[in-house]
Amino acid sequence: VVCSQWRTGCSFRRSTRVLARVHRKTRQPRKEAGGRLGRGPRPARRLHRLQCQQRQRHLARWWQKSPNINMGMGASRATPTGDAGDSPFEQAARAVAQAKRVCFFTGAGISVDSGIPDFRSPGGLWTKFNPMVYCNYDVFLKTPSKFWQMVTHLYVSTHETLGGAEDELLRGNLRRPKPNPGHCAIADLEKMKKVAVVTQNIDGLHQEAGSTKVIELHGSEASCTCTRCGAKVPREAVLEDMVSRGVFAATREGKGSGAG
């Protein structure tokens, strides 16, 4: 966000300089109040300066009204609204209660209670598959089987965590994760105030729980798109193809899983 704002600011400053040059070339000299011939004010630069001052005043007002949350040294200068001995959880709850708009950033951790394993914990996905190999796009274009090997392992482990049977797996009837209380709490909060969710997850559990404003940074597993022709197929069609190829059966026999 900081990078995008900086780039936007640079482009704005460049545009104001261009406008100032055009203004100097096209306008006629005029006499100022003192009687000497001058060029007059530079409206583009003055507009930019006024807008910067307005943004600074707006930021100062927001800073004074922000709740006192312990998010690091000097993170908030507002007057405390609760007890000094409140736990970080209580401070976060108070901040959410006082806010008019809330944005949640979520990752794999919120879906662990739904039966989906995370990546970096002991026994997580990255301990079995090297992400620099199995999640590298260049490697995927050359050897897509590596990526699908990791995906198959993720499907199988999730199915087994949710209590799925082996015959269900071989038929492609995989157990589907359901939204947990974390997903539902965020969705319920949306009924009381403006809430947005930015997630790294591709499981779609935020939408299933009822959240309507969700930004999926890494896309969704609801469908797959061919990198050559652009054809788009739903997840169910992909699972049927995996079953017809015997992918899950090979995984159960120890042929389709591996690490790198």
Residue pairs with C-beta under 8 A, 6 or more apart in sequence:
12 48
13 48
16 44
16 45
16 47
16 48
17 44
19 44
20 42
20 44
20 45
23 42
23 43
23 44
24 39
24 42
27 39
27 40
29 37
29 38
29 39
30 37
30 38
30 40
31 37
31 38
32 38
32 40
63 77
63 78
64 77
64 78
65 78
66 76
66 78
67 76
67 78
67 81
67 91
67 94
67 95
67 98
67 99
68 76
68 78
68 79
68 80
68 81
68 82
68 91
69 75
69 76
69 91
69 92
69 95
70 76
70 88
70 91
81 94
81 98
82 90
82 91
82 94
86 94
96 102
96 189
99 193
100 193
100 194
101 193
101 194
101 195
101 196
102 189
102 193
102 194
102 195
102 196
103 195
103 196
103 197
103 198
104 186
104 195
104 196
104 197
104 198
104 199
105 198
105 199
106 186
106 197
106 198
106 199
106 200
106 201
106 206
107 199
107 200
107 201
108 116
108 117
108 118
108 119
108 200
108 201
109 118
110 180
110 182
110 183
110 199
110 201
111 118
111 177
111 180
111 183
111 201
111 203
111 205
112 118
113 180
113 181
113 182
114 177
114 178
114 179
114 180
114 183
114 203
114 205
115 158
115 161
115 162
115 175
115 177
116 154
116 158
116 161
116 177
116 203
117 123
117 124
117 125
117 154
117 157
117 158
117 161
118 124
118 125
119 125
119 126
119 131
120 126
125 150
125 153
125 154
128 153
128 257
128 259
129 135
129 149
129 150
129 153
129 259
129 260
130 259
130 260
133 139
133 146
133 260
134 146
134 147
134 149
134 150
134 260
135 147
135 150
139 146
139 147
140 146
140 147
141 227
146 260
148 247
149 256
149 257
149 258
152 242
152 247
152 248
152 251
152 256
152 257
153 251
153 256
153 257
155 174
155 248
156 169
156 248
156 251
156 252
156 257
158 174
158 175
158 177
159 168
159 169
159 174
159 175
162 175
162 176
162 177
163 175
164 173
164 174
164 175
166 252
168 174
168 175
169 248
169 252
170 243
170 248
170 249
170 252
171 243
172 239
172 240
172 242
172 243
172 248
174 239
177 203
177 205
178 205
178 208
179 187
179 205
179 206
179 208
179 209
180 205
183 205
183 206
183 208
183 209
183 211
184 209
184 210
186 195
186 197
186 206
186 209
186 211
187 206
187 209
187 210
187 211
188 210
189 195
190 210
190 211
190 212
190 213
195 211
195 213
196 213
196 214
196 215
197 206
197 211
197 213
197 214
197 215
198 214
198 215
198 217
199 206
199 214
199 215
199 216
199 217
200 217
200 218
201 216
201 218
202 216
202 218
202 219
202 220
202 221
203 221
204 220
204 221
204 222
206 214
207 214
221 235
222 234
222 235
223 232
223 233
223 234
223 235
224 232
224 233
224 235
224 238
225 231
225 232
226 232
242 248
247 256
248 256
250 256
251 257
